[in-house]
C-alpha cells in the first residue's frame, strides 16, 4: 500500500480529488486539520487499488500474496461483534456491522463488515463469499451546503480556532431516523470467533478492485 497515508506528497496531491472547494490532498474534517492533518478519526488518503489489497488481506484472514500481515486470531477478533447485546447498533473493534450507517445492500449478509466515511467513501467486506466493495466519492465538493439530510452546516475551509488552548470540535446535527426493525443478529460470539451469517443471501461475483480516483 504505497499510496496510502497521512499528508500526501505533492505528486499524490496532484492526483487527489478535491476535498472541498479549492482544497486538494487536505483532510476535510476541520478538527483533523487543526491537528496538522494527522488524527485517529480522519486524515488518511488512499486509492482503490491500495484498499483492494487491504480488503484481500482481511478476507484471507491476515495473509496477502503468501505473506502473513496479521494473525488469524487478530482478524477474527477485530471483525467479531463487540457491542453489548443491549445496543441496537452493532459494531466490531473499529468496523460497522449493523447500524444506521451500514451499506450492505441486498447482497451482503449480516456478519459482513465495513466502514462509511462522512465525505462519501465506503469499504464493505463479506468474509463468507470473500468479496468486497470499494466506493470512493466526494459528496462535499464543491460545497457541503445541501448534499445530504445528515450534513450539518457547510464546513469552514480553515482549521477551527483554539479556545482556551483546546480545539473545539465541529458539531453536526443529524436528522431523526425512522425506527427500523432490529436485525436478527447472532448473539455475542466467543473471543476469537467471527460472526456467522444469520440470514441467507444471494451472492454475486463482485470485482476485487475498482477504477476510482484518489480520494
Backbone as CSV, one residue per row, in Angstrom:
resi,resn,N_x,N_y,N_z,CA_x,CA_y,CA_z,C_x,C_y,C_z
1,UNK,0.847,-1.186,0.000,0.000,0.000,0.000,0.887,1.243,0.000
2,UNK,1.471,1.539,-1.136,2.439,2.621,-1.245,1.795,3.987,-1.456
3,UNK,0.495,4.013,-1.663,-0.187,5.289,-1.894,-1.255,5.546,-0.829
4,UNK,-0.990,5.092,0.372,-1.912,5.253,1.487,-1.189,5.897,2.657
5,UNK,-1.817,6.888,3.257,-1.213,7.509,4.432,-1.717,8.915,4.664
6,UNK,-1.175,9.538,5.685,-1.491,10.927,6.004,-0.635,11.864,5.153
7,UNK,-1.100,13.099,5.001,-0.328,14.186,4.386,0.314,13.755,3.067
8,UNK,-0.500,13.506,2.039,0.064,13.035,0.767,1.077,14.011,0.185
9,UNK,2.130,13.451,-0.412,3.173,14.270,-1.036,2.619,14.980,-2.267
10,UNK,3.385,15.929,-2.793,2.927,16.754,-3.910,2.478,15.915,-5.099
11,UNK,3.234,14.867,-5.433,2.890,14.028,-6.579,1.524,13.387,-6.409
12,UNK,1.197,12.974,-5.178,-0.097,12.365,-4.919,-1.196,13.413,-4.777
13,UNK,-0.846,14.582,-4.269,-1.847,15.655,-4.173,-2.354,16.050,-5.547
14,UNK,-1.482,15.985,-6.554,-1.902,16.340,-7.903,-2.929,15.363,-8.449
15,UNK,-2.936,14.142,-7.961,-3.913,13.137,-8.381,-5.135,13.114,-7.480
16,UNK,-5.079,13.856,-6.401,-6.127,13.796,-5.392,-7.410,14.472,-5.866
17,UNK,-8.532,13.854,-5.518,-9.827,14.505,-5.751,-9.937,15.704,-4.818
18,UNK,-10.648,16.750,-5.222,-10.806,17.912,-4.336,-11.452,17.508,-3.014
19,UNK,-10.989,18.112,-1.948,-11.587,17.854,-0.642,-12.899,18.617,-0.523
20,UNK,-12.818,19.918,-0.572,-13.997,20.797,-0.613,-13.504,22.139,-1.109
21,UNK,-14.158,22.665,-2.142,-13.696,23.924,-2.700,-12.304,23.772,-3.289
22,UNK,-11.375,24.661,-2.942,-10.042,24.639,-3.558,-9.069,23.641,-2.936
23,UNK,-9.461,22.983,-1.859,-8.517,22.113,-1.150,-8.281,20.801,-1.897
24,UNK,-7.021,20.389,-1.981,-6.644,19.092,-2.561,-5.591,18.448,-1.666
25,UNK,-5.787,17.170,-1.380,-4.824,16.476,-0.538,-4.815,16.971,0.892
26,UNK,-5.883,17.630,1.300,-6.019,18.156,2.655,-7.252,17.514,3.275
27,UNK,-7.128,17.019,4.495,-8.238,16.344,5.142,-9.439,17.287,5.248
28,UNK,-10.655,16.740,5.082,-11.865,17.551,5.125,-12.227,17.957,6.550
29,UNK,-12.071,17.065,7.486,-12.502,17.317,8.857,-11.715,18.489,9.466
30,UNK,-12.395,19.533,9.940,-11.682,20.714,10.434,-10.895,20.455,11.712
31,UNK,-11.372,19.546,12.554,-10.615,19.228,13.762,-9.307,18.541,13.406
32,UNK,-9.357,17.607,12.438,-8.133,16.937,11.993,-7.184,17.935,11.332
33,UNK,-7.709,18.920,10.599,-6.847,19.956,10.022,-6.169,20.760,11.121
34,UNK,-6.907,21.022,12.213,-6.309,21.728,13.331,-5.231,20.925,14.028
35,UNK,-5.227,19.607,13.791,-4.201,18.725,14.355,-3.134,18.431,13.309
36,UNK,-2.986,19.346,12.352,-1.980,19.267,11.291,-2.196,18.064,10.376
37,UNK,-3.470,17.652,10.241,-3.814,16.634,9.256,-3.621,15.209,9.686
38,UNK,-3.192,14.973,10.917,-2.961,13.608,11.402,-3.806,13.386,12.645
39,UNK,-4.823,12.526,12.516,-5.716,12.248,13.636,-6.236,10.831,13.510
40,UNK,-6.675,10.278,14.620,-7.174,8.908,14.600,-8.506,8.755,13.903
41,UNK,-9.270,9.844,13.779,-10.613,9.734,13.206,-10.685,10.214,11.760
42,UNK,-9.678,10.846,11.232,-9.739,11.382,9.871,-8.335,11.723,9.393
43,UNK,-8.180,11.799,8.068,-6.923,12.266,7.506,-6.183,11.287,6.628
44,UNK,-6.616,10.021,6.563,-5.916,9.034,5.736,-6.401,9.136,4.289
45,UNK,-5.467,9.205,3.355,-5.766,9.199,1.927,-5.351,7.855,1.350
46,UNK,-6.104,7.388,0.343,-5.760,6.099,-0.260,-6.322,6.020,-1.668
47,UNK,-6.078,4.892,-2.335,-6.598,4.616,-3.670,-7.400,3.332,-3.632
48,UNK,-8.211,3.118,-4.659,-8.992,1.878,-4.748,-8.066,0.670,-4.802
49,UNK,-6.946,0.788,-5.509,-6.022,-0.342,-5.620,-5.416,-0.703,-4.264
50,UNK,-5.018,0.298,-3.487,-4.459,0.021,-2.166,-5.517,-0.566,-1.233
51,UNK,-6.720,-0.017,-1.266,-7.784,-0.531,-0.412,-8.153,-1.960,-0.791
52,UNK,-8.061,-2.286,-2.077,-8.336,-3.650,-2.518,-7.320,-4.620,-1.913
53,UNK,-6.068,-4.230,-1.849,-5.049,-5.080,-1.223,-5.360,-5.277,0.262
54,UNK,-5.769,-4.218,0.927,-6.120,-4.312,2.344,-7.307,-5.251,2.549
55,UNK,-8.346,-5.115,1.711,-9.521,-5.972,1.828,-9.171,-7.432,1.538
56,UNK,-8.329,-7.672,0.548,-7.907,-9.043,0.241,-7.174,-9.668,1.424
57,UNK,-6.369,-8.881,2.109,-5.671,-9.382,3.288,-6.661,-9.803,4.368
58,UNK,-7.722,-9.017,4.561,-8.702,-9.334,5.597,-9.524,-10.567,5.243
59,UNK,-9.986,-10.683,3.982,-10.796,-11.858,3.630,-9.957,-13.130,3.644
60,UNK,-8.639,-13.001,3.536,-7.747,-14.154,3.642,-7.219,-14.339,5.065
61,UNK,-7.903,-13.707,6.019,-7.607,-13.849,7.449,-6.154,-13.505,7.791
62,UNK,-5.689,-12.418,7.196,-4.407,-11.877,7.610,-3.245,-12.109,6.671
63,UNK,-3.460,-12.804,5.547,-2.365,-13.032,4.606,-2.648,-12.347,3.280
64,UNK,-1.577,-11.975,2.582,-1.693,-11.344,1.269,-0.492,-11.759,0.430
65,UNK,-0.778,-12.354,-0.718,0.282,-12.789,-1.634,1.313,-13.680,-0.934
66,UNK,0.802,-14.558,-0.072,1.683,-15.502,0.606,2.419,-14.956,1.805
67,UNK,2.176,-13.702,2.167,2.847,-13.074,3.308,1.834,-12.838,4.421
68,UNK,2.168,-13.258,5.629,1.254,-13.017,6.744,1.468,-11.609,7.298
69,UNK,0.378,-10.832,7.307,0.412,-9.455,7.804,-0.131,-9.390,9.228
70,UNK,-1.269,-10.062,9.457,-1.887,-10.128,10.777,-2.156,-11.586,11.130
71,UNK,-2.157,-11.894,12.401,-2.515,-13.231,12.832,-3.999,-13.490,12.585
72,UNK,-4.347,-14.739,12.292,-5.748,-15.093,12.053,-6.619,-14.687,13.230
73,UNK,-6.145,-14.932,14.440,-6.921,-14.595,15.636,-7.164,-13.093,15.729
74,UNK,-6.206,-12.293,15.280,-6.364,-10.836,15.308,-7.479,-10.394,14.376
75,UNK,-7.487,-10.929,13.155,-8.525,-10.564,12.192,-9.898,-10.991,12.700
76,UNK,-9.995,-12.188,13.239,-11.285,-12.661,13.743,-11.763,-11.815,14.909
77,UNK,-10.841,-11.421,15.766,-11.221,-10.602,16.912,-11.666,-9.219,16.477
78,UNK,-10.959,-8.608,15.552,-11.286,-7.241,15.159,-12.545,-7.154,14.298
79,UNK,-13.035,-8.294,13.802,-14.245,-8.285,12.978,-15.405,-8.998,13.648
80,UNK,-15.259,-9.378,14.913,-16.332,-10.021,15.666,-17.154,-8.981,16.412
81,UNK,-18.391,-9.324,16.713,-19.289,-8.423,17.421,-18.695,-8.033,18.764
82,UNK,-18.630,-6.719,19.020,-18.001,-6.228,20.241,-18.937,-5.389,21.102
83,UNK,-20.078,-4.982,20.579,-21.006,-4.162,21.354,-21.894,-5.054,22.223
84,UNK,-22.379,-4.542,23.346,-23.261,-5.344,24.208,-24.597,-5.624,23.524
85,UNK,-25.233,-6.704,23.933,-26.487,-7.105,23.309,-27.597,-6.083,23.518
86,UNK,-27.444,-5.209,24.496,-28.477,-4.210,24.789,-28.504,-3.081,23.767
87,UNK,-27.440,-2.919,22.966,-27.384,-1.851,21.977,-27.905,-2.333,20.633
88,UNK,-28.731,-1.497,19.996,-29.254,-1.845,18.679,-28.171,-1.741,17.613
89,UNK,-27.341,-0.706,17.706,-26.250,-0.532,16.747,-25.151,-1.539,17.067
90,UNK,-24.792,-2.363,16.089,-23.814,-3.426,16.308,-22.509,-3.084,15.599
91,UNK,-21.419,-3.137,16.326,-20.103,-2.840,15.769,-19.077,-3.846,16.290
92,UNK,-18.008,-3.978,15.520,-16.861,-4.745,15.995,-15.812,-3.756,16.462
93,UNK,-14.573,-4.194,16.615,-13.499,-3.285,17.032,-13.045,-2.455,15.842
94,UNK,-13.740,-1.365,15.591,-13.373,-0.466,14.506,-14.188,-0.620,13.246
95,UNK,-15.091,-1.613,13.174,-15.892,-1.832,11.966,-17.374,-1.721,12.269
96,UNK,-18.119,-1.273,11.289,-19.571,-1.228,11.349,-20.095,-2.606,10.920
97,UNK,-21.030,-3.174,11.695,-21.651,-4.447,11.323,-23.118,-4.252,10.978
98,UNK,-23.857,-3.581,11.847,-25.280,-3.334,11.578,-25.722,-2.099,12.344
99,UNK,-25.587,-0.928,11.699,-26.016,0.337,12.292,-26.791,1.124,11.234
100,UNK,-27.205,2.319,11.598,-27.891,3.170,10.636,-27.008,3.629,9.500
101,UNK,-25.701,3.440,9.624,-24.766,3.835,8.579,-24.317,2.655,7.714
102,UNK,-24.783,1.463,8.012,-24.371,0.271,7.260,-24.834,0.370,5.815
103,UNK,-23.999,-0.131,4.899,-24.326,-0.133,3.475,-24.059,-1.529,2.905
104,UNK,-24.814,-2.510,3.421,-24.658,-3.882,2.951,-25.379,-4.137,1.638
105,UNK,-26.373,-3.299,1.339,-27.177,-3.534,0.151,-28.010,-4.794,0.305
106,UNK,-28.363,-5.423,-0.810,-29.181,-6.637,-0.799,-28.356,-7.896,-1.016
107,UNK,-27.050,-7.739,-1.097,-26.190,-8.879,-1.417,-25.448,-9.389,-0.191
108,UNK,-24.823,-8.486,0.550,-24.014,-8.907,1.686,-24.898,-9.221,2.896
109,UNK,-24.641,-10.319,3.595,-25.456,-10.691,4.759,-24.969,-9.993,6.021
110,UNK,-25.759,-10.077,7.071,-25.300,-9.650,8.384,-24.148,-10.564,8.785
111,UNK,-23.102,-9.970,9.305,-21.861,-10.693,9.554,-20.762,-10.158,8.658
112,UNK,-21.171,-9.485,7.551,-20.197,-8.708,6.787,-19.913,-7.433,7.578
113,UNK,-18.885,-6.719,7.218,-18.491,-5.551,7.995,-17.875,-4.507,7.070
114,UNK,-17.827,-3.261,7.546,-17.266,-2.206,6.710,-17.171,-0.885,7.424
115,UNK,-16.941,0.140,6.630,-16.812,1.496,7.163,-17.319,2.473,6.117
116,UNK,-18.064,3.467,6.568,-18.529,4.530,5.680,-17.997,5.857,6.205
117,UNK,-17.533,6.705,5.293,-16.946,7.978,5.687,-17.880,9.146,5.455
118,UNK,-17.731,10.202,6.215,-18.601,11.378,6.117,-18.542,12.014,4.734
119,UNK,-17.384,11.974,4.096,-17.241,12.639,2.796,-17.759,11.813,1.631
120,UNK,-18.180,10.561,1.870,-18.764,9.769,0.792,-17.971,8.542,0.397
121,UNK,-17.108,8.063,1.266,-16.310,6.875,0.961,-16.900,5.648,1.657
122,UNK,-16.640,4.456,1.100,-17.154,3.234,1.703,-16.260,2.057,1.349
123,UNK,-16.035,1.191,2.326,-15.413,-0.107,2.125,-16.269,-1.116,2.872
124,UNK,-16.784,-2.137,2.155,-17.605,-3.158,2.808,-17.114,-4.534,2.387
125,UNK,-16.950,-5.428,3.369,-16.292,-6.714,3.164,-17.187,-7.852,3.634
126,UNK,-17.322,-8.885,2.800,-18.070,-10.081,3.169,-17.097,-11.253,3.312
127,UNK,-16.808,-11.690,4.551,-15.835,-12.771,4.726,-16.345,-14.129,4.278
128,UNK,-17.667,-14.271,4.114,-18.234,-15.569,3.738,-18.028,-15.860,2.254
129,UNK,-18.287,-14.872,1.411,-18.078,-15.051,-0.033,-16.717,-14.523,-0.481
130,UNK,-15.961,-13.937,0.460,-14.644,-13.367,0.169,-14.711,-12.323,-0.949
131,UNK,-15.685,-11.454,-0.838,-15.847,-10.354,-1.782,-15.940,-9.039,-1.020
132,UNK,-15.759,-7.944,-1.744,-15.818,-6.642,-1.089,-16.174,-5.574,-2.112
133,UNK,-16.636,-4.443,-1.609,-16.992,-3.290,-2.438,-16.222,-2.077,-1.935
134,UNK,-15.608,-1.358,-2.862,-14.931,-0.102,-2.557,-15.648,0.995,-3.342
135,UNK,-16.090,2.023,-2.644,-16.779,3.135,-3.309,-16.157,4.430,-2.817
136,UNK,-15.505,5.148,-3.717,-14.847,6.408,-3.366,-15.535,7.552,-4.101
137,UNK,-16.175,8.407,-3.347,-16.843,9.565,-3.942,-16.541,10.787,-3.081
138,UNK,-17.094,11.916,-3.459,-16.873,13.134,-2.691,-18.154,13.948,-2.685
139,UNK,-18.979,13.711,-1.689,-20.281,14.375,-1.640,-20.202,15.775,-1.053
140,UNK,-19.038,16.216,-0.617,-18.917,17.543,-0.017,-18.231,18.539,-0.947
141,UNK,-18.053,18.172,-2.213,-17.431,19.093,-3.173,-18.469,19.481,-4.228
142,UNK,-18.559,20.741,-4.628,-17.711,21.867,-4.208,-18.078,22.444,-2.848
143,UNK,-19.260,22.063,-2.321,-19.652,22.573,-1.013,-20.548,21.551,-0.347
144,UNK,-20.527,21.521,0.974,-21.359,20.587,1.733,-22.678,21.217,2.150
145,UNK,-23.095,22.299,1.474,-24.270,23.062,1.904,-25.523,22.210,1.969
146,UNK,-25.825,21.469,0.914,-27.096,20.738,0.861,-26.912,19.371,0.230
147,UNK,-25.860,18.682,0.600,-25.584,17.396,-0.029,-26.383,16.262,0.574
148,UNK,-26.790,16.380,1.835,-27.463,15.273,2.491,-28.225,15.780,3.697
149,UNK,-29.282,15.043,4.058,-30.017,15.386,5.268,-29.164,15.165,6.503
150,UNK,-28.112,14.347,6.377,-27.221,14.100,7.509,-26.168,15.169,7.661
151,UNK,-26.014,16.014,6.638,-24.970,17.030,6.692,-25.401,18.186,7.565
152,UNK,-24.492,18.704,8.332,-24.746,19.902,9.090,-24.467,21.105,8.219
153,UNK,-24.208,22.257,8.800,-23.858,23.433,8.007,-22.548,23.203,7.282
154,UNK,-22.313,23.892,6.170,-21.066,23.694,5.434,-19.868,23.949,6.318
155,UNK,-18.853,23.108,6.153,-17.666,23.233,6.989,-16.814,24.407,6.527
156,UNK,-16.083,24.983,7.426,-15.171,26.067,7.079,-13.958,25.496,6.363
157,UNK,-13.319,26.305,5.550,-12.152,25.847,4.809,-10.862,26.146,5.547
158,UNK,-10.963,26.486,6.806,-9.764,26.711,7.616,-9.947,25.984,8.930
159,UNK,-8.854,25.631,9.615,-8.965,24.911,10.881,-9.711,25.739,11.911
160,UNK,-10.430,25.072,12.843,-11.120,25.812,13.890,-10.127,26.538,14.793
161,UNK,-10.528,27.676,15.304,-9.645,28.448,16.159,-9.648,27.862,17.564
162,UNK,-8.469,27.766,18.172,-8.408,27.222,19.534,-9.129,28.128,20.516
163,UNK,-9.725,27.507,21.507,-10.377,28.257,22.574,-9.819,27.750,23.895
164,UNK,-9.186,28.629,24.649,-8.550,28.280,25.915,-7.531,27.167,25.731
165,UNK,-6.846,27.193,24.595,-5.804,26.204,24.364,-6.296,24.882,23.827
166,UNK,-7.612,24.733,23.593,-8.154,23.480,23.108,-8.934,23.714,21.821
167,UNK,-8.845,22.762,20.920,-9.629,22.849,19.698,-11.062,22.443,19.994
168,UNK,-11.968,23.213,19.469,-13.376,22.922,19.681,-13.903,22.127,18.486
169,UNK,-14.275,20.860,18.646,-14.732,20.059,17.510,-16.037,20.583,16.948
170,UNK,-16.210,20.386,15.639,-17.441,20.814,14.972,-18.600,19.948,15.404
171,UNK,-19.721,20.563,15.662,-20.923,19.819,15.999,-21.745,19.571,14.739
172,UNK,-22.251,18.356,14.616,-23.088,18.020,13.463,-24.475,17.672,13.946
173,UNK,-25.459,18.187,13.262,-26.833,17.874,13.594,-27.323,16.771,12.655
174,UNK,-27.878,15.749,13.237,-28.332,14.619,12.455,-29.855,14.591,12.425
175,UNK,-30.386,14.339,11.239,-31.825,14.227,11.101,-32.315,12.990,11.835
176,UNK,-33.508,13.084,12.393,-34.066,11.932,13.095,-34.282,10.782,12.123
177,UNK,-33.897,9.598,12.552,-34.066,8.418,11.710,-35.351,7.698,12.089
178,UNK,-36.102,7.219,11.092,-37.288,6.437,11.423,-36.882,5.137,12.085
179,UNK,-37.759,4.642,12.958,-37.475,3.374,13.629,-37.374,2.260,12.599
180,UNK,-36.412,1.377,12.773,-36.255,0.265,11.853,-36.253,-1.025,12.645
181,UNK,-36.724,-2.095,12.060,-36.761,-3.354,12.799,-35.368,-3.813,13.167
182,UNK,-35.255,-4.411,14.338,-33.962,-4.889,14.809,-33.559,-6.133,14.040
183,UNK,-32.345,-6.129,13.525,-31.892,-7.253,12.718,-31.734,-8.504,13.581
184,UNK,-31.956,-9.648,12.967,-31.818,-10.911,13.664,-30.353,-11.320,13.686
185,UNK,-29.588,-10.619,14.529,-28.156,-10.873,14.612,-27.887,-12.059,15.521
186,UNK,-26.818,-12.768,15.270,-26.419,-13.810,16.207,-25.992,-13.199,17.521
187,UNK,-26.054,-13.979,18.585,-25.624,-13.477,19.880,-24.116,-13.306,19.879
188,UNK,-23.601,-12.680,20.933,-22.172,-12.410,21.009,-21.373,-13.700,20.859
189,UNK,-20.380,-13.650,20.013,-19.535,-14.813,19.797,-18.464,-14.890,20.857
190,UNK,-17.940,-16.074,21.055,-16.822,-16.227,21.964,-15.612,-15.549,21.363
191,UNK,-14.663,-15.076,22.196,-13.491,-14.359,21.669,-12.756,-15.171,20.618
192,UNK,-12.375,-14.478,19.544,-11.591,-15.128,18.508,-12.405,-15.830,17.451
193,UNK,-13.742,-15.767,17.535,-14.563,-16.426,16.527,-15.357,-15.367,15.772
194,UNK,-15.409,-15.447,14.444,-16.135,-14.439,13.674,-17.633,-14.661,13.765
195,UNK,-18.390,-13.646,13.394,-19.833,-13.802,13.308,-20.180,-14.824,12.241
196,UNK,-21.258,-15.541,12.459,-21.780,-16.423,11.423,-22.979,-15.746,10.802
197,UNK,-23.201,-15.979,9.537,-24.314,-15.333,8.843,-25.633,-15.825,9.413
198,UNK,-26.522,-14.882,9.739,-27.814,-15.265,10.307,-28.920,-15.218,9.271
199,UNK,-28.602,-14.754,8.079,-29.584,-14.708,7.014,-28.961,-15.269,5.759
200,UNK,-29.762,-15.939,4.971,-29.264,-16.416,3.681,-29.384,-15.280,2.688
201,UNK,-28.459,-15.191,1.777,-28.454,-14.078,0.835,-27.878,-14.542,-0.485
202,UNK,-28.482,-14.093,-1.585,-27.943,-14.379,-2.900,-26.660,-13.597,-3.057
203,UNK,-25.615,-14.251,-3.500,-24.328,-13.581,-3.654,-23.948,-13.563,-5.122
204,UNK,-23.410,-12.456,-5.543,-22.930,-12.339,-6.905,-21.435,-12.105,-6.881
205,UNK,-20.816,-12.278,-8.003,-19.373,-12.067,-8.097,-19.092,-10.581,-8.182
206,UNK,-18.332,-10.072,-7.228,-18.026,-8.652,-7.188,-16.566,-8.449,-7.560
207,UNK,-16.245,-7.319,-8.160,-14.850,-7.076,-8.572,-13.934,-6.931,-7.374
208,UNK,-12.675,-7.302,-7.545,-11.695,-7.179,-6.478,-11.138,-5.769,-6.354
209,UNK,-11.390,-4.938,-7.335,-10.920,-3.555,-7.255,-11.800,-2.724,-8.161
210,UNK,-11.650,-1.440,-8.055,-12.450,-0.539,-8.878,-11.572,0.592,-9.365
211,UNK,-11.881,1.097,-10.545,-11.098,2.196,-11.111,-11.635,3.513,-10.575
212,UNK,-11.292,3.823,-9.338,-11.772,5.045,-8.699,-10.621,6.031,-8.548
213,UNK,-10.967,7.290,-8.548,-9.954,8.331,-8.378,-9.437,8.332,-6.955
214,UNK,-8.258,8.850,-6.772,-7.716,9.063,-5.440,-8.687,9.898,-4.635
215,UNK,-8.977,9.472,-3.427,-9.961,10.201,-2.614,-9.533,10.232,-1.169
